[in-house]
Amino acid sequence: MSDKSYLEWPFFDDSHRQLQAELEHWASENTSAHHGDTDSACRDLVARLGKAGWLRYAVGGKDCGGRYDAIDTRAICLLRETLARHSGLADFAFAMQGLGSGALTLHGSPEQKQRHLARVAAGEAIAAFALSEPGSGSDVAAMECTARADGDAYVLDGEKTWISNGGIADFYIVFARTGEAAGSRGLSAFVVDADTPGFEIAERIEVIAPHPLARLRFSGCRVPRASLVGAPGQGFKVAMQTLDIFRTSVAAAALGFARRALDEALSRATRRKMFGQTLADFQITQAKLAQMATGIDAAALLTYRAAWLRDQGRNVTREAAMAKMTATETA
């Protein structure tokens, strides 16, 4: 069992401690190893997370199905850390619901929020965030996908790649160049339903850690002007603010992986016997385990400092970057 003493740190209140305790019990019962079809496993996890109420934390706005009026970053981090420690795919399913719907939470119109967010929070709809492209990666300023205004609609042309939930999502938040200005200032965001004519899954991408990933293609994909998320030319702002919500939680997920690794190492060290004693009795093993535990505490302190600061309304670009670097290197 992982060390839970960090929950006594002053970053948390009693609601966070209760959340973690309830999630711990749920995760132990609902995140067993998934084998076979990854798409089906991911859909099942989204449905389970929604039914249990955990996805409500990923959506902002009580009137749209969210747990709170604003997203609680510390709660998001506790959820991702705990889920990641139990199941990488469960963490993925939760995180992508938040990332995929985050633009609507922050900048969606009342109609967009009412149509999509409650279904995301209930696990009845799967969301995706389509930013990266084959030629430019995540370099937003070099984006080539275009959206051309045409009467009461926009026409999208181009490709996106490395899109999580690609192929199983019910809707995608798509970023495209609308040309109001040069570089990153001429981008806009759109919500595109998966069954929109002109949109297709060009390729499913296989990776070592199985999860839904795809390349998307837009060929004369016509969406109504009401699909615009935020103002025209504000796509970069929409993307960066959405990513900012979940940036610290990436560190939390890595922290969960690191805690699981330490749990497994401790279990092995205390059970494996050599020369009449266990591995844990050897000083060199104790030193290695101590280094792991120290790295985990350092990563946790940085992660929850960043989460706490963001919940106070502070800019956490520096703190989130430090947490991500430390937690991922530790894991």
Beta strands, then each sheet from edge to edge (+ up, - down):
strand 1: 127-130
strand 2: 146-150
strand 3: 153-164
strand 4: 171-177
strand 5: 187-193
strand 6: 199-204
strand 7: 213-224
strand 8: 228-229
strand 9: 273-274
strand 10: 277-278
sheet 1: 1+ 4+ 5- 8+
sheet 2: 2+ 3- 7+ 6-
sheet 3: 9+ 10-
end
